[in-house]
């Protein structure tokens, strides 16, 4: 991993911390001429790699700031190139002066989005799956997002994909052996081994694909919608769960006409909570748009909170017809006298939580139920697939392997089977990043900040 396979003629630099007033700001410089910047700043001291130095930075013999400087020598740096970190005070004036001066140095330029990480990838410091993990790590806002991102960034998922790729390469070797012994007993044995290994690999990939997209949901967030008829208390409930007033609460039916969204951290999982318009027949064009949005969002979310009252309890069937018990929570609001409400369920075969938002009764049960549902939905242990890119490529591998298995007895020439396996190997190379096109890299690394 330490061998340099890419070296740009240009040295890049960028601010790696947020621009603005802060105690410390960090400017990174990476490239073959990174050390030359120190001389430009009036520093002639020879720096040892991975040591921290406290030195003044000068521009035209004028001290701009006292700075902590760390030199990371190639190939043992994040990018695999010579890399300098300047840890300055977080003054806008200091940042502007230093960045502006760096731009005047020959063969120096401002880094593009994610270019430091891109160079790390090109120099073999991390693969494409790890790069995706690093991006997820930077954007992580909850405990579970952080745990998943770290597993990916530290190479746990890459190891699994590498093992799959290695097993496919072993089939290559068996195909070559089959070419050498096409007719004898050894050939028949190898032929059987190839078929068995194809099945094993395909079953394992199918197992990873049949994960209900949990990895992507942990990274991007689970979606929960609150649905029900007008005036059952949906806006009051989302305000309670959000712990702040984000939706208008009114006795007037049809107040909510759009989807109101709030992002929450529930038991370490990112959750997008969505308040919807009350579902009813209406001649109001604007309200009807909101009703249609509410109906459509039910099909997209991971969990629905169906809010009813004792007067419209049967309406819940309109919302959960296609949802199993794991994907909905039935809540009866406006049950102000909890002790005398037990007879409500006498004629209904259903389970629900009785609450009174107005009187703050049993609302903790709603949150506990949501936590349990989300935890159960995310019960897959350490999902392997965490992005649409990974899923798309594995789906292609899965399809190719399935076709090979189904047509295995119809292969008349072993070289045709070998070529089909070569295609699968190329897919796995694309997944890990051994080969890829610039469009894929541009899309991935553009999502990084400038200084990463």
Secondary structure by P-SEA (a helix, b strand, c coil): cccccccccbbbbbbccccccccbbbbbbbccaaaaaaaaaccccccccccccbbbbbcccccccbbbbbbbcccccccccbbbbbbccccaaaaaaaaaaaaacccbbbbccaaaaaaaaaaccccaaaaaaaaaaaacccaaaaaaaaaaaacaaaaaaaaaaaaaaaaaaaaaaaaaccccaaaaaaaaaaaaaaaaaaaaaaaaaaccaaaaaaaabbbbbbbbcccccaaaaaaaaaccccccccccccccccbbbbbbbcccbbbbbbbbccccccccaaaaaaaaaaaaaaacccccbbbbcccccccccccccccccccbbbbbcccccccccccccccccbbbbbbbcccccaaaaaaaaaaaaaaaaacccccccccaaaaaaaaaaaaaaaaaaaaccccccaaaaaaaaaaaaaaaaaaacccccaaaaaaaaccccccc
